[in-house]
Amino acid sequence: MLHFWLAERTGIMSVKRVGIAYHPLNEAAHSLAKKLARYLDDSGVPAWLCSAWETGKLKAEVPGTDLVLTAGGDGTILRVAQVVMGHGVPITGINLGQLGFLAEIRADEIMDRLPGLLDGKGWIDERTVLEARLTPAAGEKSGETFYALNDVVVARGGIARIIYVEASINSKRLAKYKADGVIVATATGSTGYSLSAGGPVLPPQADDFLLTPILPHPGPAYGLVLEPNTVVGLKVRTYHQATLSVDGHLNRELSTGDSLTVKRSDTRVRFLRSSPRDYFYTTLEQKLKVNRQ
């Protein structure tokens, strides 16, 4: 981490230790990860290899690491991001998934681009993170705090029945949604679930974030673009199952009366990019077309 902070100030970067996290159910990702590890070893760069689902092992390896390569898709990056938050260690994503909004490098490009990344020819892309505090209605349960690079979702559970979500902005009542749920998404997450629910696409480095209802009844409801200092409150009212989902893989069951407070965190997730700085806009329509096919 210290090597990257030095690089941003002096223009000189030294990558002395690299981590490689891969999707464990994708054989191509595992094979690529082992190929990268061999290349780094032959280049004299110490490297560690780990499944992106082994959170405990990742947490032990990240300190002292200068860069984490991920082999998989955006979901793999979201898992790794949960671990590197607070350490300042950048991620470079290699896309073996479908869209690759976060994992910008194709698998057939990485061996050509990796030497440049190791030599400091990339740039740092910082992304906003949301902090979500869950407060259970039942007093005997303690609350939990979560961090999301993509989104925080309050939604119905396995039973196909709508839930009620009381939403507030800076402690002022906004609306009572009768819907499948509500999404609070970062600019990074604006191309994910929120987009499918009718939300807009934000510039990826923006500090603004989104509040987007999911299939509200009786008709469409507007989403909101919120300023960075906004605090969103969500309270669940339901006779059925409800769920909290953070970045699509951290999940908790919710009961009626449970509440969530969501705001922008001081924490950031950093990416080391090798594509041009306008890559997001030059590839956006192509990626969305693939998603529509």
C-alpha positions, 0 to 999 in steps of 0.5 A, spaced: 500 500 500 505 504 501 508 503 495 502 506 491 501 512 495 508 514 494 507 512 486 501 518 486 506 523 489 512 521 485 510 518 479 514 512 481 511 505 483 514 499 485 509 493 486 513 488 490 507 483 492 501 481 488 495 477 490 491 473 485 484 472 487 479 467 483 472 465 482 473 458 485 467 455 481 470 457 474 475 453 472 478 458 467 479 463 472 483 458 476 487 456 470 488 463 469 490 465 476 495 459 476 498 462 470 499 469 473 502 466 479 507 462 475 509 469 471 510 473 477 514 468 480 518 467 474 519 475 474 521 475 481 515 478 484 512 474 490 505 472 489 499 469 493 493 465 490 487 464 493 479 463 492 475 469 492 470 466 497 475 464 502 474 471 506 479 469 512 485 467 508 484 473 504 484 477 510 490 474 512 494 475 505 492 482 504 496 486 509 503 488 505 500 486 498 501 492 493 496 489 488 490 484 487 489 481 481 482 478 480 480 472 475 472 472 474 467 477 473 464 483 477 462 478 482 469 476 484 471 483 485 465 485 489 467 479 494 475 482 494 473 489 495 469 487 502 476 485 504 481 490 501 476 496 504 481 500 509 487 497 506 488 502 500 490 496 496 488 497 489 484 491 485 485 490 477 480 485 475 480 480 469 474 479 466 471 472 465 464 473 466 459 477 462 459 485 463 465 486 466 464 494 468 469 493 474 473 487 471 475 491 465 481 487 462 479 481 458 483 474 459 486 474 452 489 481 454 492 480 461 499 477 459 500 483 455 498 488 460 501 486 466 508 488 465 506 495 464 501 495 470 507 492 474 512 498 471 507 503 474 504 505 467 496 504 470 492 510 473 488 509 480 480 509 479 477 511 486 470 509 488 465 511 493 463 506 498 456 506 502 456 504 510 449 501 512 447 500 519 442 495 521 438 496 527 433 490 529 427 491 532 428 486 537 432 489 543 435 483 544 439 483 538 445 487 536 446 491 530 451 490 524 454 495 520 456 493 512 460 496 507 458 496 499 461 498 493 455 496 489 449 496 493 444 495 499 438 492 497 432 491 502 427 486 498 422 481 499 424 474 501 422 467 498 415 469 498 412 472 492 409 478 496 410 485 496 413 489 503 412 496 505 419 500 506 418 507 510 424 511 507 426 517 510 432 522 507 436 526 513 431 524 518 425 527 514 419 522 511 420 521 504 415 515 502 412 509 504 414 504 498 409 498 497 414 494 493 418 488 492 424 492 495 428 498 495 435 499 492 441 504 495 446 504 490 453 507 489 455 510 482 459 504 481 452 500 482 448 504 478 450 499 472 447 493 476 441 492 479 438 499 480 439 500 472 434 494 471 429 497 476 429 503 472 435 507 475 440 512 471 447 511 470 452 515 474 459 517 472 463 511 476 467 516 480 461 520 482 460 521 490 452 521 489 448 515 490 441 512 488 435 511 491 431 506 487 424 502 488 423 495 485 417 494 482 413 499 486 405 498 486 400 500 484 405 504 478 412 506 477 415 510 482 421 515 481 428 514 483 432 519 486 439 521 485 442 523 492 448 528 494 454 525 497 452 528 505 445 525 504 443 519 510 437 514 508 433 511 513 429 505 511 424 501 515 421 494 514 414 493 515 412 486 513 408 480 515 412 475 510 419 474 509 424 480 507 432 480 506 437 485 506 443 484 501 449 487 501 453 487 494 449 481 492 453 476 497 452 478 504 445 477 506 441 477 512 433 476 514 429 482 516 423 482 520 418 487 521 420 494 524 428 492 522 431 499 520 437 501 516 441 507 516 445 508 509 450 513 508 456 515 504 463 512 507 469 515 508 472 508 505 474 508 498 475 502 494 481 503 489 482 500 482 489 500 478 487 501 471 490 500 464 485 502 459 484 509 457 481 514 463 474 514 458 474 507 458 467 507 461 463 511 456 467 508 450 464 501 452 458 503 456 453 502 450 457 495 448 456 492 455 449 494 455 447 491 448 450 485 450 446 485 457 440 486 452 441 480 448 
